Amino acid sequence: MSGEARGKIADLVRRYPRKQSALLPALFVAQADHGYVTHGAILDIAKTMDMNPTEVEGVATFYTMFAKKPVGEYVLQVCTTLSCALCGGVELLHHLEEKLGVKAGKRHPTASSR
């Protein structure tokens, strides 16, 4: 992570009574710094917050808003859980795939990486 990102995370940690409470905001800072949450960022965050890297990795992989690999400039998410599927979520996903020319979980062929 950049020095600027490390500084932002240090500022975040000081705002909370427990360091670990700043984990989600710190992951957002790390993602903004590099475009996705890198393994190095996970190690840095874990060290800063006195956490095991596996705990940080677990949180980063649990939440869908954190990318663990490079993504395109625009990221669309469509809910397809049971309740959303009943309201047309799956049909919406298929419509977007057809309209945009990209399958769910894939990058558009003409997309550039960040």
PyMOL commands that set and color helices and strands:
alter all, ss='L'
color gray80, all
select helices_A, chain A and resi 3-15+19-34+39-48+53-62+82-86+89-100
alter helices_A, ss='H'
color red, helices_A
deselect
rebuild
show_as cartoon
